[in-house]
């Protein structure tokens, strides 16, 4: 098992693990089970994402770079020209008024 990523928190670890799993890398999130078990989180407490199979390490590192890359300009949220709502990039139609981004 190879450590791929030191996560900021549980959500970050899970999102990273999901990202890798979706792309064929079997992952193990370490550290999360400690939460709630001892009542107090140690100061150096970290969650980390590991590739279960050592052979996946290179692929996992590559995917991690993608995972951490900033969202490209053209994939950012857009503002509805009709009603002014901010719409997430994955939607082409305003959820508020039905106008399209184009
Ligand atoms: Zn709208």
Backbone and ligand atoms as CSV (ligand in chain L), in Angstrom:
chain,resi,resn,atom,element,x,y,z
A,1,UNK,N,N,0.851,-1.197,0.000
A,1,UNK,CA,C,0.000,0.000,0.000
A,1,UNK,C,C,0.885,1.245,0.000
A,2,UNK,N,N,0.535,2.202,-0.855
A,2,UNK,CA,C,1.341,3.421,-0.976
A,2,UNK,C,C,0.500,4.638,-0.607
A,3,UNK,N,N,1.072,5.502,0.233
A,3,UNK,CA,C,0.370,6.743,0.561
A,3,UNK,C,C,0.412,7.670,-0.646
A,4,UNK,N,N,-0.775,8.166,-1.027
A,4,UNK,CA,C,-0.876,9.032,-2.187
A,4,UNK,C,C,-1.074,10.476,-1.775
A,5,UNK,N,N,-1.830,10.686,-0.705
A,5,UNK,CA,C,-2.286,12.042,-0.439
A,5,UNK,C,C,-2.576,12.248,1.045
A,6,UNK,N,N,-2.074,13.344,1.594
A,6,UNK,CA,C,-2.446,13.783,2.938
A,6,UNK,C,C,-3.617,14.735,2.812
A,7,UNK,N,N,-4.760,14.329,3.300
A,7,UNK,CA,C,-5.971,15.125,3.133
A,7,UNK,C,C,-6.081,16.188,4.215
A,8,UNK,N,N,-6.831,17.237,3.897
A,8,UNK,CA,C,-7.084,18.297,4.866
A,8,UNK,C,C,-8.059,17.827,5.935
A,9,UNK,N,N,-9.047,17.049,5.504
A,9,UNK,CA,C,-10.062,16.578,6.444
A,9,UNK,C,C,-10.755,15.359,5.849
A,10,UNK,N,N,-11.772,14.886,6.542
A,10,UNK,CA,C,-12.456,13.672,6.114
A,10,UNK,C,C,-13.082,13.817,4.727
A,11,UNK,N,N,-13.717,14.961,4.487
A,11,UNK,CA,C,-14.382,15.190,3.201
A,11,UNK,C,C,-13.369,15.188,2.061
A,12,UNK,N,N,-12.275,15.884,2.289
A,12,UNK,CA,C,-11.216,15.962,1.288
A,12,UNK,C,C,-10.682,14.555,0.988
A,13,UNK,N,N,-10.454,13.784,2.034
A,13,UNK,CA,C,-9.950,12.417,1.860
A,13,UNK,C,C,-10.943,11.577,1.065
A,14,UNK,N,N,-12.219,11.711,1.396
A,14,UNK,CA,C,-13.234,10.903,0.730
A,14,UNK,C,C,-13.378,11.312,-0.739
A,15,UNK,N,N,-13.333,12.614,-0.985
A,15,UNK,CA,C,-13.465,13.092,-2.363
A,15,UNK,C,C,-12.292,12.626,-3.216
A,16,UNK,N,N,-11.105,12.680,-2.633
A,16,UNK,CA,C,-9.915,12.229,-3.346
A,16,UNK,C,C,-10.006,10.727,-3.607
A,17,UNK,N,N,-10.407,9.972,-2.593
A,17,UNK,CA,C,-10.533,8.515,-2.742
A,17,UNK,C,C,-11.564,8.177,-3.808
A,18,UNK,N,N,-12.693,8.873,-3.794
A,18,UNK,CA,C,-13.740,8.640,-4.793
A,18,UNK,C,C,-13.221,8.929,-6.196
A,19,UNK,N,N,-12.471,10.035,-6.307
A,19,UNK,CA,C,-11.924,10.430,-7.600
A,19,UNK,C,C,-11.034,9.316,-8.152
A,20,UNK,N,N,-10.181,8.782,-7.282
A,20,UNK,CA,C,-9.267,7.716,-7.710
A,20,UNK,C,C,-10.023,6.427,-7.998
A,21,UNK,N,N,-10.973,6.095,-7.140
A,21,UNK,CA,C,-11.747,4.855,-7.320
A,21,UNK,C,C,-12.504,4.878,-8.645
A,22,UNK,N,N,-13.089,6.040,-8.955
A,22,UNK,CA,C,-13.841,6.188,-10.204
A,22,UNK,C,C,-12.953,5.937,-11.417
A,23,UNK,N,N,-11.646,6.123,-11.243
A,23,UNK,CA,C,-10.724,5.984,-12.359
A,23,UNK,C,C,-9.884,4.722,-12.245
A,24,UNK,N,N,-10.338,3.793,-11.436
A,24,UNK,CA,C,-9.754,2.457,-11.440
A,24,UNK,C,C,-8.685,2.171,-10.400
A,25,UNK,N,N,-8.441,3.111,-9.490
A,25,UNK,CA,C,-7.441,2.873,-8.448
A,25,UNK,C,C,-8.156,2.489,-7.151
A,26,UNK,N,N,-7.834,1.310,-6.630
A,26,UNK,CA,C,-8.426,0.892,-5.356
A,26,UNK,C,C,-7.742,1.662,-4.237
A,27,UNK,N,N,-8.531,2.285,-3.385
A,27,UNK,CA,C,-7.949,3.149,-2.360
A,27,UNK,C,C,-8.360,2.720,-0.957
A,28,UNK,N,N,-7.582,3.203,-0.005
A,28,UNK,CA,C,-7.893,3.006,1.396
A,28,UNK,C,C,-7.688,4.345,2.091
A,29,UNK,N,N,-8.704,4.808,2.806
A,29,UNK,CA,C,-8.583,6.059,3.544
A,29,UNK,C,C,-8.175,5.721,4.971
A,30,UNK,N,N,-7.065,6.299,5.388
A,30,UNK,CA,C,-6.549,5.984,6.711
A,30,UNK,C,C,-6.731,7.165,7.658
A,31,UNK,N,N,-7.090,6.860,8.884
A,31,UNK,CA,C,-7.184,7.894,9.897
A,31,UNK,C,C,-8.607,8.209,10.299
A,32,UNK,N,N,-9.546,8.056,9.388
A,32,UNK,CA,C,-10.913,8.452,9.660
A,32,UNK,C,C,-11.560,7.722,10.815
A,33,UNK,N,N,-11.195,6.452,10.998
A,33,UNK,CA,C,-11.821,5.660,12.042
A,33,UNK,C,C,-11.467,6.161,13.426
A,34,UNK,N,N,-10.430,6.989,13.513
A,34,UNK,CA,C,-10.037,7.514,14.827
A,34,UNK,C,C,-11.024,8.565,15.317
A,35,UNK,N,N,-11.675,9.216,14.365
A,35,UNK,CA,C,-12.560,10.306,14.723
A,35,UNK,C,C,-13.736,9.808,15.552
A,36,UNK,N,N,-13.955,10.428,16.662
A,36,UNK,CA,C,-15.075,10.056,17.507
A,36,UNK,C,C,-14.756,8.905,18.446
A,37,UNK,N,N,-13.719,8.156,18.136
A,37,UNK,CA,C,-13.402,6.992,18.946
A,37,UNK,C,C,-12.710,7.379,20.241
A,38,UNK,N,N,-11.931,8.434,20.192
A,38,UNK,CA,C,-11.157,8.812,21.376
A,38,UNK,C,C,-11.633,10.125,21.988
A,39,UNK,N,N,-12.579,10.791,21.357
A,39,UNK,CA,C,-13.104,12.017,21.944
A,39,UNK,C,C,-12.287,13.233,21.572
A,40,UNK,N,N,-10.979,13.092,21.535
A,40,UNK,CA,C,-10.140,14.232,21.212
A,40,UNK,C,C,-9.189,13.860,20.092
A,41,UNK,N,N,-9.106,14.744,19.103
A,41,UNK,CA,C,-8.256,14.466,17.956
A,41,UNK,C,C,-6.843,14.945,18.265
A,42,UNK,N,N,-5.855,14.085,18.113
A,42,UNK,CA,C,-4.473,14.507,18.364
A,42,UNK,C,C,-4.060,15.633,17.434
A,43,UNK,N,N,-3.163,16.523,17.862
A,43,UNK,CA,C,-2.791,17.693,17.060
A,43,UNK,C,C,-2.168,17.322,15.717
A,44,UNK,N,N,-1.490,16.207,15.648
A,44,UNK,CA,C,-0.867,15.833,14.387
A,44,UNK,C,C,-1.766,14.890,13.583
A,45,UNK,N,N,-3.000,14.883,13.978
A,45,UNK,CA,C,-3.949,13.979,13.341
A,45,UNK,C,C,-4.120,14.315,11.866
A,46,UNK,N,N,-4.041,13.322,11.040
A,46,UNK,CA,C,-4.175,13.508,9.599
A,46,UNK,C,C,-4.960,12.349,9.011
A,47,UNK,N,N,-5.734,12.647,8.002
A,47,UNK,CA,C,-6.305,11.575,7.206
A,47,UNK,C,C,-5.503,11.492,5.929
A,48,UNK,N,N,-5.309,10.292,5.448
A,48,UNK,CA,C,-4.544,10.134,4.228
A,48,UNK,C,C,-5.188,9.083,3.333
A,49,UNK,N,N,-4.910,9.241,2.043
A,49,UNK,CA,C,-5.455,8.324,1.042
A,49,UNK,C,C,-4.309,7.468,0.519
A,50,UNK,N,N,-4.530,6.168,0.499
A,50,UNK,CA,C,-3.508,5.223,0.059
A,50,UNK,C,C,-4.016,4.434,-1.143
A,51,UNK,N,N,-3.097,4.106,-2.043
A,51,UNK,CA,C,-3.414,3.149,-3.109
A,51,UNK,C,C,-3.149,1.757,-2.554
A,52,UNK,N,N,-4.163,0.898,-2.632
A,52,UNK,CA,C,-4.034,-0.433,-2.050
A,52,UNK,C,C,-2.957,-1.234,-2.783
A,53,UNK,N,N,-2.958,-1.130,-4.119
A,53,UNK,CA,C,-1.970,-1.878,-4.900
A,53,UNK,C,C,-0.801,-0.973,-5.263
A,54,UNK,N,N,0.408,-1.386,-4.927
A,54,UNK,CA,C,1.594,-0.585,-5.215
A,54,UNK,C,C,1.701,-0.242,-6.695
A,55,UNK,N,N,1.247,-1.165,-7.555
A,55,UNK,CA,C,1.363,-0.930,-9.002
A,55,UNK,C,C,0.516,0.258,-9.465
A,56,UNK,N,N,-0.461,0.662,-8.652
A,56,UNK,CA,C,-1.325,1.785,-9.024
A,56,UNK,C,C,-0.730,3.136,-8.629
A,57,UNK,N,N,0.437,3.120,-7.988
A,57,UNK,CA,C,0.959,4.365,-7.420
A,57,UNK,C,C,1.153,5.455,-8.476
A,58,UNK,N,N,1.780,5.098,-9.597
A,58,UNK,CA,C,2.064,6.100,-10.631
A,58,UNK,C,C,0.768,6.695,-11.171
A,59,UNK,N,N,-0.195,5.812,-11.460
A,59,UNK,CA,C,-1.492,6.274,-11.963
A,59,UNK,C,C,-2.174,7.156,-10.916
A,60,UNK,N,N,-2.122,6.726,-9.683
A,60,UNK,CA,C,-2.780,7.475,-8.610
A,60,UNK,C,C,-2.170,8.870,-8.461
A,61,UNK,N,N,-0.847,8.949,-8.577
A,61,UNK,CA,C,-0.174,10.252,-8.479
A,61,UNK,C,C,-0.605,11.168,-9.622
A,62,UNK,N,N,-0.735,10.579,-10.797
A,62,UNK,CA,C,-1.170,11.331,-11.969
A,62,UNK,C,C,-2.586,11.865,-11.764
A,63,UNK,N,N,-3.465,10.976,-11.287
A,63,UNK,CA,C,-4.853,11.364,-11.046
A,63,UNK,C,C,-4.945,12.421,-9.951
A,64,UNK,N,N,-4.067,12.298,-8.958
A,64,UNK,CA,C,-4.064,13.262,-7.861
A,64,UNK,C,C,-3.742,14.660,-8.379
A,65,UNK,N,N,-2.801,14.727,-9.323
A,65,UNK,CA,C,-2.457,16.013,-9.925
A,65,UNK,C,C,-3.684,16.638,-10.572
A,66,UNK,N,N,-4.466,15.793,-11.261
A,66,UNK,CA,C,-5.708,16.277,-11.865
A,66,UNK,C,C,-6.696,16.725,-10.790
A,67,UNK,N,N,-6.785,15.895,-9.754
A,67,UNK,CA,C,-7.732,16.170,-8.673
A,67,UNK,C,C,-7.443,17.524,-8.022
A,68,UNK,N,N,-6.148,17.823,-7.868
A,68,UNK,CA,C,-5.745,19.044,-7.166
A,68,UNK,C,C,-5.655,20.253,-8.095
A,69,UNK,N,N,-5.714,20.001,-9.404
A,69,UNK,CA,C,-5.554,21.097,-10.352
A,69,UNK,C,C,-6.709,22.081,-10.208
A,70,UNK,N,N,-6.416,23.366,-10.373
A,70,UNK,CA,C,-7.489,24.355,-10.308
A,70,UNK,C,C,-8.496,24.146,-11.436
A,71,UNK,N,N,-9.738,24.492,-11.184
A,71,UNK,CA,C,-10.777,24.350,-12.200
A,71,UNK,C,C,-10.464,25.301,-13.352
A,72,UNK,N,N,-10.462,24.803,-14.588
A,72,UNK,CA,C,-10.167,25.677,-15.725
A,72,UNK,C,C,-11.198,26.790,-15.880
A,73,UNK,N,N,-10.753,27.853,-16.501
A,73,UNK,CA,C,-11.595,29.051,-16.639
A,73,UNK,C,C,-12.958,28.739,-17.258
A,74,UNK,N,N,-12.973,27.902,-18.308
A,74,UNK,CA,C,-14.222,27.652,-19.023
A,74,UNK,C,C,-15.143,26.677,-18.287
A,75,UNK,N,N,-14.689,26.155,-17.152
A,75,UNK,CA,C,-15.535,25.239,-16.386
A,75,UNK,C,C,-16.078,25.911,-15.124
A,76,UNK,N,N,-15.904,27.215,-15.031
A,76,UNK,CA,C,-16.385,27.940,-13.861
A,76,UNK,C,C,-17.890,28.189,-13.951
A,77,UNK,N,N,-18.439,28.563,-12.844
A,77,UNK,CA,C,-19.854,28.907,-12.800
A,77,UNK,C,C,-20.126,30.092,-13.720
A,78,UNK,N,N,-21.333,30.175,-14.211
A,78,UNK,CA,C,-21.721,31.276,-15.101
A,78,UNK,C,C,-22.923,32.006,-14.519
A,79,UNK,N,N,-23.117,33.215,-14.991
A,79,UNK,CA,C,-24.219,34.030,-14.505
A,79,UNK,C,C,-25.341,34.047,-15.536
A,80,UNK,N,N,-26.543,33.766,-15.082
A,80,UNK,CA,C,-27.684,33.726,-15.985
A,80,UNK,C,C,-27.946,35.115,-16.555
A,81,UNK,N,N,-27.999,35.211,-17.912
A,81,UNK,CA,C,-28.212,36.516,-18.543
A,81,UNK,C,C,-29.613,37.067,-18.275
A,82,UNK,N,N,-30.557,36.204,-17.936
A,82,UNK,CA,C,-31.931,36.661,-17.749
A,82,UNK,C,C,-32.210,37.092,-16.311
A,83,UNK,N,N,-31.847,36.219,-15.352
A,83,UNK,CA,C,-32.236,36.522,-13.969
A,83,UNK,C,C,-31.054,36.807,-13.054
A,84,UNK,N,N,-29.820,36.597,-13.563
A,84,UNK,CA,C,-28.659,36.958,-12.767
A,84,UNK,C,C,-28.220,35.905,-11.760
A,85,UNK,N,N,-28.860,34.729,-11.731
A,85,UNK,CA,C,-28.446,33.656,-10.843
A,85,UNK,C,C,-27.063,33.141,-11.251
A,86,UNK,N,N,-26.292,32.671,-10.269
A,86,UNK,CA,C,-25.021,32.012,-10.564
A,86,UNK,C,C,-25.280,30.518,-10.692
A,87,UNK,N,N,-24.864,29.953,-11.837
A,87,UNK,CA,C,-25.145,28.557,-12.148
A,87,UNK,C,C,-23.832,27.776,-12.211
A,88,UNK,N,N,-23.800,26.600,-11.589
A,88,UNK,CA,C,-22.601,25.766,-11.637
A,88,UNK,C,C,-22.279,25.362,-13.070
A,89,UNK,N,N,-20.980,25.208,-13.327
A,89,UNK,CA,C,-20.500,24.997,-14.693
A,89,UNK,C,C,-21.101,23.771,-15.377
A,90,UNK,N,N,-21.442,22.732,-14.596
A,90,UNK,CA,C,-21.927,21.500,-15.240
A,90,UNK,C,C,-23.346,21.630,-15.778
A,91,UNK,N,N,-24.035,22.737,-15.440
A,91,UNK,CA,C,-25.398,22.928,-15.936
A,91,UNK,C,C,-25.411,23.918,-17.090
A,92,UNK,N,N,-26.195,23.612,-18.110
A,92,UNK,CA,C,-26.313,24.492,-19.272
A,92,UNK,C,C,-27.540,25.380,-19.173
A,93,UNK,N,N,-28.427,25.023,-18.252
A,93,UNK,CA,C,-29.695,25.736,-18.142
A,93,UNK,C,C,-29.839,26.296,-16.726
A,94,UNK,N,N,-30.306,27.534,-16.650
A,94,UNK,CA,C,-30.518,28.168,-15.349
A,94,UNK,C,C,-31.608,27.415,-14.567
A,95,UNK,N,N,-31.279,27.026,-13.321
A,95,UNK,CA,C,-32.252,26.295,-12.518
A,95,UNK,C,C,-33.379,27.222,-12.072
A,96,UNK,N,N,-33.131,28.492,-12.122
A,96,UNK,CA,C,-34.110,29.455,-11.596
A,96,UNK,C,C,-35.159,29.853,-12.628
A,97,UNK,N,N,-34.709,30.137,-13.867
A,97,UNK,CA,C,-35.657,30.642,-14.858
A,97,UNK,C,C,-35.662,29.839,-16.152
A,98,UNK,N,N,-34.718,28.891,-16.309
A,98,UNK,CA,C,-34.716,28.038,-17.502
A,98,UNK,C,C,-33.965,28.608,-18.682
A,99,UNK,N,N,-33.355,29.763,-18.535
A,99,UNK,CA,C,-32.574,30.328,-19.635
A,99,UNK,C,C,-31.299,29.501,-19.843
A,100,UNK,N,N,-30.779,29.527,-21.058
A,100,UNK,CA,C,-29.544,28.790,-21.340
A,100,UNK,C,C,-28.342,29.726,-21.234
A,101,UNK,N,N,-27.166,29.120,-21.094
A,101,UNK,CA,C,-25.938,29.907,-20.927
A,101,UNK,C,C,-25.538,30.608,-22.212
A,102,UNK,N,N,-25.956,30.030,-23.379
A,102,UNK,CA,C,-25.540,30.587,-24.646
A,102,UNK,C,C,-26.370,31.806,-24.981
L,1,ZN,ZN,ZN,-32.015,32.492,-14.829
